[in-house]
């Protein structure tokens, strides 16, 4: 695969049709759909990404094999309409002997959970294949290695400025910037012993000291990955999970075969079109409970779901034991088809109900919907039982007293001292996008310039039906956002399958727009090729 490079001494580049800002999993999904639907239209795309290998992003970077996917191998892909693609690639690479040595012994199982770095290999391979296919169709592709630091409107298009000094005009821009470290504890950046981002967690124990007591801020996927990685690396110091609720991710067990009742689907369609305030949180919870009862075939007491008699740690251990005993909970199957309507219901709730949801049931819901494989569930359960990992809550405050980090807890959690002092603090509170991430000046600049606006529940505001960015003066025709930067609108923005569907929607809109605007005389030409020289990617 070869790309074009049309640079000048002052950093100016030739214009293009589409600028793809970021090329992790979401960017890979966008490019894959572009390839499928390109048809006879010949266009141009510039990919701006800081990584040497487009496709991986942070989530699927080269890292410890203990970081597992939380979807089965045969149910995850960059294409929402072909979820088996990754597993086919895995089988083909295994048969051809092309897997990386660290992945050579990963079991080839459709219902297994591969290491995330292996999925990253697939993403890199998929992007290479996609770019080669686009080139064969006549598309011109250019890659700029760096980060976009500014975007400005310019005569109906967008001037894109890159950290490497490049600057170019794009007819349309797709923001697929992926994940950045949480800004919740930015005050500790530069403080000795503070780790702002847990990934890559391979070699983390060596970097922080194998005997050091360490507190992991958070208790969900990132914290679980990090706790497992530390102990796999032979870390000898105590490991503490510290969070507001102590809720751990549950072990996945739903089969996805539940079909929502017609009455539920009718309410979902109503929510999609009626807008804010059309569905109350009480009505939504009743709706979900009715579906859970249908799945069970009996009336389902709320207490049997919430288990208030169990602490978060006890609930997690009980879940692992049930999975090991192959105890099925049909009500969990009923949660899966709600994925298709989460954004619709979320946007139909009044703001007060949305705040109430985030303070209450959302954490428990996400524990089941963003679950972990049984393999890692067993590991965490063993670490908790052996006292090598301790789950602490409710976290109230984190400070630094000049010598160590001090974590202060409220009442109602485990019976330990109210304060915990540790020399190492790892921020595992989750990867975020948009203006809430400390990934650079792009989003603050977009907001200051009026091209985007903050969403009150995180990220930037976008049209929920098109992913067009909404700014100070309304929806921007050629500016789109996909993934974690849209968390306030879509809520479940870490779901790769849903992001792939959004990427496909944006690609279809852009191709339709470009095709309708292209004059017959210009369909076979491309501005990116003017004066360009071929260079290897």
DOFI-944251 format. One record per residue (C-alpha): residue number from 1; residue in one letter; x, y, z. Coordinates in steps of 0.05 Angstrom, whole numbers. Example, Ala and Ser with C-alpha at 12.3 -4.5 7.8 and 13.67 -1.06 7.14 Angstrom:
BEGIN
 dovo marnu     px     py     pz
    1     A    246    -90    156
    2     S    273    -21    143
# end
This chain:
BEGIN
 dovo marnu     px     py     pz
    1     X      0      0      0
    2     X     27     68    -19
    3     X      0    136      0
    4     X     13    205    -27
    5     X     51    261      6
    6     X     41    331    -23
    7     X     78    374     27
    8     X    110    442     16
    9     X    164    477     56
   10     X    114    519     95
   11     X     73    458    116
   12     X     15    472     69
   13     X    -16    410     38
   14     X    -64    401    -20
   15     X   -138    398     -2
   16     X   -179    334      4
   17     X   -250    309      9
   18     X   -248    276     78
   19     X   -202    286    138
   20     X   -204    228    187
   21     X   -180    254    254
   22     X   -157    192    292
   23     X   -152    121    267
   24     X   -163     71    323
   25     X   -219     21    322
   26     X   -272     74    304
   27     X   -229    102    248
   28     X   -219     31    222
   29     X   -294     21    221
   30     X   -305     86    183
   31     X   -253     67    130
   32     X   -282     -3    123
   33     X   -351     25    108
   34     X   -320     76     60
   35     X   -289     18     21
   36     X   -354    -21     19
   37     X   -397     37     -5
   38     X   -348     77    -47
   39     X   -378     50   -112
   40     X   -357     89   -173
   41     X   -341    153   -136
   42     X   -267    171   -132
   43     X   -248    214    -74
   44     X   -192    230    -26
   45     X   -180    220     48
   46     X   -126    245     96
   47     X   -115    204    159
   48     X    -86    243    218
   49     X    -62    199    275
   50     X     -2    201    322
   51     X     10    126    319
   52     X     59     91    273
   53     X      8     36    263
   54     X    -62     64    246
   55     X   -117     21    275
   56     X    -96      3    345
   57     X   -112     64    387
   58     X   -101     59    462
   59     X   -152      5    476
   60     X   -119    -47    430
   61     X    -46    -27    436
   62     X     12    -75    444
   63     X      4    -96    516
   64     X     -5   -155    564
   65     X    -44   -215    538
   66     X    -85   -214    602
   67     X   -123   -154    574
   68     X   -181   -193    543
   69     X   -238   -173    497
   70     X   -305   -170    532
   71     X   -342   -196    471
   72     X   -335   -266    443
   73     X   -287   -274    384
   74     X   -343   -289    335
   75     X   -384   -228    356
   76     X   -336   -170    346
   77     X   -311   -134    284
   78     X   -300    -66    253
   79     X   -364    -79    213
   80     X   -430    -78    249
   81     X   -460   -118    191
   82     X   -407   -173    194
   83     X   -390   -188    266
   84     X   -354   -253    248
   85     X   -299   -219    208
   86     X   -247   -217    265
   87     X   -255   -291    280
   88     X   -246   -309    206
   89     X   -183   -266    204
   90     X   -158   -300    268
   91     X   -170   -369    236
   92     X   -135   -349    171
   93     X    -75   -319    206
   94     X    -68   -380    251
   95     X    -72   -427    191
   96     X    -20   -386    153
   97     X     27   -381    213
   98     X     26   -305    212
   99     X      5   -292    284
  100     X     54   -255    329
  101     X     94   -303    375
  102     X     58   -278    437
  103     X     -9   -298    406
  104     X     12   -365    375
  105     X    -20   -405    431
  106     X    -84   -365    440
  107     X   -142   -415    433
  108     X   -180   -409    368
  109     X   -251   -411    397
  110     X   -312   -376    370
  111     X   -340   -366    440
  112     X   -272   -350    470
  113     X   -244   -281    488
  114     X   -179   -263    453
  115     X   -127   -215    481
  116     X   -140   -143    461
  117     X    -70   -136    430
  118     X    -89   -192    382
  119     X   -151   -153    362
  120     X   -104    -94    353
  121     X    -64   -136    303
  122     X   -129   -148    265
  123     X   -145    -74    265
  124     X    -77    -56    236
  125     X    -84   -110    183
  126     X   -155    -87    168
  127     X   -134    -14    158
  128     X    -78    -35    111
  129     X   -125    -78     70
  130     X   -178    -23     68
  131     X   -129     30     45
  132     X   -102    -16     -9
  133     X   -174    -30    -32
  134     X   -190     44    -34
  135     X   -127     58    -74
  136     X   -148      4   -124
  137     X   -214     40   -132
  138     X   -177    103   -150
  139     X   -180    138    -82
  140     X   -121    180    -60
  141     X    -99    169     12
  142     X    -50    209     52
  143     X    -28    199    124
  144     X     -5    255    170
  145     X     29    229    232
  146     X     11    276    289
  147     X    -48    304    326
  148     X    -98    354    300
  149     X    -92    416    343
  150     X   -141    463    309
  151     X   -199    462    259
  152     X   -229    525    229
  153     X   -283    538    178
  154     X   -257    564    112
  155     X   -302    580     53
  156     X   -351    523     66
  157     X   -295    474     82
  158     X   -249    463    142
  159     X   -177    484    152
  160     X   -142    428    192
  161     X    -78    443    229
  162     X    -33    385    252
  163     X     20    383    307
  164     X     73    363    256
  165     X     66    431    222
  166     X     20    408    166
  167     X    -42    448    147
  168     X    -94    430     95
  169     X   -167    442     75
  170     X   -218    385     78
  171     X   -288    386     51
  172     X   -311    345    111
  173     X   -279    324    177
  174     X   -293    261    218
  175     X   -271    264    291
  176     X   -253    194    313
  177     X   -204    215    366
  178     X   -217    155    412
  179     X   -196    155    484
  180     X   -154    198    529
  181     X   -138    195    603
  182     X   -191    219    651
  183     X   -183    290    673
  184     X   -213    276    741
  185     X   -145    277    776
  186     X   -106    322    730
  187     X    -80    360    791
  188     X    -33    302    804
  189     X      1    303    736
  190     X     76    308    745
  191     X     71    284    817
  192     X    120    227    831
  193     X     82    161    836
  194     X     22    183    796
  195     X      4    143    734
  196     X    -47    181    692
  197     X    -64    123    645
  198     X    -59     49    662
  199     X    -45     27    590
  200     X      2     -2    570
  201     X      2    -41    635
  202     X     55    -90    612
  203     X    117    -77    654
  204     X     78    -32    702
  205     X    102    -69    765
  206     X    175    -58    745
  207     X    163     16    731
  208     X    129     30    798
  209     X    170    -20    841
  210     X    148    -91    854
  211     X    140    -80    929
  212     X    103    -14    926
  213     X     32    -10    954
  214     X    -11     16    897
  215     X    -82     44    894
  216     X   -121     37    830
  217     X   -173     91    822
  218     X   -235     56    797
  219     X   -262    -15    800
  220     X   -284    -30    729
  221     X   -251    -58    667
  222     X   -188    -15    668
  223     X   -177    -28    742
  224     X   -189   -103    734
  225     X   -140   -106    675
  226     X    -87    -69    715
  227     X    -96   -111    778
  228     X    -89   -175    738
  229     X    -29   -149    699
  230     X      7   -127    763
  231     X     -2   -195    797
  232     X     16   -232    733
  233     X     81   -192    732
  234     X     97   -216    802
  235     X     79   -152    839
  236     X     89   -164    913
  237     X     60   -100    943
  238     X    -14    -95    963
  239     X    -62    -72    909
  240     X   -124    -32    927
  241     X   -185    -17    883
  242     X   -213     50    905
  243     X   -280     77    878
  244     X   -345    112    897
  245     X   -388     49    895
  246     X   -341    -10    896
  247     X   -381    -42    839
  248     X   -340    -91    800
  249     X   -355   -114    729
  250     X   -396   -178    728
  251     X   -378   -240    689
  252     X   -415   -241    622
  253     X   -469   -295    616
  254     X   -524   -270    570
  255     X   -536   -305    503
  256     X   -568   -248    465
  257     X   -628   -289    442
  258     X   -682   -249    478
  259     X   -730   -212    432
  260     X   -763   -149    460
  261     X   -839   -149    463
  262     X   -876   -107    411
  263     X   -901    -60    465
  264     X   -829    -47    487
  265     X   -807    -34    415
  266     X   -865     15    407
  267     X   -842     55    468
  268     X   -770     54    441
  269     X   -793     81    373
  270     X   -834    134    409
  271     X   -773    154    451
  272     X   -731    161    388
  273     X   -777    212    357
  274     X   -810    246    416
  275     X   -746    274    447
  276     X   -727    299    516
  277     X   -776    289    573
  278     X   -820    240    534
  279     X   -802    179    577
  280     X   -791    180    653
  281     X   -738    139    689
  282     X   -793    103    727
  283     X   -827     82    662
  284     X   -761     59    633
  285     X   -744     17    694
  286     X   -813    -15    693
  287     X   -804    -30    620
  288     X   -738    -65    632
  289     X   -765   -103    692
  290     X   -823   -129    649
  291     X   -774   -154    597
  292     X   -732   -187    651
  293     X   -794   -221    678
  294     X   -812   -245    607
  295     X   -743   -275    600
  296     X   -749   -311    667
  297     X   -821   -333    654
  298     X   -841   -308    723
  299     X   -850   -246    765
  300     X   -781   -222    784
  301     X   -770   -187    851
  302     X   -723   -128    845
  303     X   -684   -153    905
  304     X   -665   -216    865
  305     X   -629   -170    815
  306     X   -599   -117    860
  307     X   -581   -164    918
  308     X   -578   -109    970
  309     X   -558   -159   1024
  310     X   -491   -169    988
  311     X   -433   -120    986
  312     X   -404   -104    917
  313     X   -346   -153    930
  314     X   -394   -208    954
  315     X   -439   -196    893
  316     X   -379   -204    846
  317     X   -355   -268    880
  318     X   -426   -296    878
  319     X   -430   -280    803
  320     X   -364   -316    789
  321     X   -388   -377    829
  322     X   -454   -378    789
  323     X   -417   -374    723
  324     X   -370   -430    743
  325     X   -431   -472    761
  326     X   -463   -453    695
  327     X   -522   -422    730
  328     X   -562   -384    678
  329     X   -597   -318    693
  330     X   -645   -309    635
  331     X   -662   -238    659
  332     X   -592   -217    638
  333     X   -608   -238    567
  334     X   -663   -185    567
  335     X   -612   -129    576
  336     X   -575   -144    512
  337     X   -627   -122    460
  338     X   -636    -56    497
  339     X   -566    -38    470
  340     X   -599    -18    405
  341     X   -642     34    441
  342     X   -598     60    497
  343     X   -586    127    462
  344     X   -660    134    446
  345     X   -682    123    518
  346     X   -624    164    545
  347     X   -643    225    503
  348     X   -717    217    520
  349     X   -705    223    595
  350     X   -713    291    630
  351     X   -646    319    654
  352     X   -664    307    727
  353     X   -677    234    712
  354     X   -612    228    674
  355     X   -574    255    734
  356     X   -612    208    779
  357     X   -595    149    734
  358     X   -521    166    734
  359     X   -521    170    810
  360     X   -558    105    819
  361     X   -575     46    776
  362     X   -527     62    719
  363     X   -467     33    755
  364     X   -502    -34    767
  365     X   -528    -35    696
  366     X   -459    -24    667
  367     X   -431    -78    712
  368     X   -473   -128    673
  369     X   -471    -95    604
  370     X   -395    -83    604
  371     X   -375   -149    634
  372     X   -311   -190    636
  373     X   -297   -261    612
  374     X   -300   -318    663
  375     X   -224   -329    656
  376     X   -210   -260    684
  377     X   -268   -265    733
  378     X   -235   -326    764
  379     X   -168   -289    769
  380     X   -198   -229    804
  381     X   -239   -273    851
  382     X   -176   -311    870
  383     X   -138   -246    883
  384     X   -195   -219    926
  385     X   -201   -283    967
  386     X   -126   -287    977
  387     X   -123   -215   1000
  388     X    -75   -195    945
  389     X   -126   -145    919
  390     X   -173   -106    965
  391     X   -236    -71    940
  392     X   -249     -6    979
  393     X   -308     42    977
  394     X   -339     94    983
  395     X   -281    139    961
  396     X   -293    211    982
  397     X   -227    248    970
  398     X   -157    239    944
  399     X   -100    286    965
  400     X    -24    285    970
  401     X      8    304   1036
  402     X     78    315   1008
  403     X    100    244   1020
  404     X     44    199    996
  405     X    -25    198    965
  406     X    -80    199   1017
  407     X   -147    166   1000
  408     X   -205    183   1047
  409     X   -265    137   1050
  410     X   -335    148   1078
  411     X   -377    101   1119
  412     X   -413     40   1094
  413     X   -354      5   1061
  414     X   -304    -46   1086
  415     X   -282    -38   1158
  416     X   -213     -8   1147
  417     X   -182     57   1171
  418     X   -217    117   1140
  419     X   -151    139   1106
  420     X   -106     98   1061
  421     X    -35    124   1046
  422     X      1     96    985
  423     X     63    119    945
  424     X     33     99    877
  425     X    -34    120    848
  426     X    -58     94    781
  427     X   -118    129    748
  428     X   -164     74    723
  429     X   -227    115    725
  430     X   -239    104    651
  431     X   -218    131    584
  432     X   -257    191    561
  433     X   -263    233    498
  434     X   -278    303    477
  435     X   -265    364    520
  436     X   -263    321    583
  437     X   -199    286    559
  438     X   -130    317    569
  439     X   -109    296    499
  440     X    -92    365    471
  441     X   -122    431    450
  442     X   -169    408    395
  443     X   -235    405    431
  444     X   -225    468    472
  445     X   -208    503    407
  446     X   -270    476    372
  447     X   -313    500    430
  448     X   -280    568    434
  449     X   -289    578    359
  450     X   -363    559    361
  451     X   -356    496    318
  452     X   -374    452    377
  453     X   -407    458    445
  454     X   -400    418    508
  455     X   -454    368    525
  456     X   -477    373    597
  457     X   -468    298    607
  458     X   -398    293    576
  459     X   -363    302    510
  460     X   -389    347    455
  461     X   -459    354    428
  462     X   -479    318    363
  463     X   -543    303    326
  464     X   -564    234    351
  465     X   -589    214    282
  466     X   -530    236    239
  467     X   -470    246    287
  468     X   -462    317    259
  469     X   -428    362    310
  470     X   -472    416    339
  471     X   -438    483    352
  472     X   -458    552    375
  473     X   -499    563    311
  474     X   -529    494    303
  475     X   -509    431    266
  476     X   -445    434    223
  477     X   -457    404    155
  478     X   -389    373    144
  479     X   -363    361    215
  480     X   -378    294    248
  481     X   -358    259    312
  482     X   -359    184    330
  483     X   -341    148    394
  484     X   -323    171    463
  485     X   -326    245    447
  486     X   -402    235    438
  487     X   -413    202    506
  488     X   -463    254    530
  489     X   -509    238    471
  490     X   -501    163    462
  491     X   -480    141    533
  492     X   -451     73    513
  493     X   -394    100    471
  494     X   -344     45    490
  495     X   -386     -7    452
  496     X   -347    -24    389
  497     X   -407    -53    352
  498     X   -449     10    364
  499     X   -391     54    345
  500     X   -383     13    281
  501     X   -456     26    264
  502     X   -446    101    276
  503     X   -383    100    232
  504     X   -422     66    177
  505     X   -477    119    181
  506     X   -427    176    176
  507     X   -390    143    118
  508     X   -456    134     80
  509     X   -476    207     92
  510     X   -408    232     69
  511     X   -407    189      6
  512     X   -477    212    -12
  513     X   -457    284     -2
  514     X   -393    278    -42
  515     X   -426    240    -98
  516     X   -482    291   -106
  517     X   -433    349   -105
  518     X   -383    319   -154
  519     X   -386    344   -225
  520     X   -377    291   -280
  521     X   -312    323   -302
  522     X   -282    320   -232
  523     X   -304    250   -210
  524     X   -239    218   -234
  525     X   -193    272   -206
  526     X   -169    285   -136
  527     X   -139    347   -106
  528     X    -94    307    -60
  529     X    -56    280   -121
  530     X    -34    347   -148
  531     X     41    350   -146
  532     X     43    290    -99
  533     X    101    241    -91
  534     X     90    168    -72
  535     X    117    146     -5
  536     X    110     81     33
  537     X     61     82     92
# end
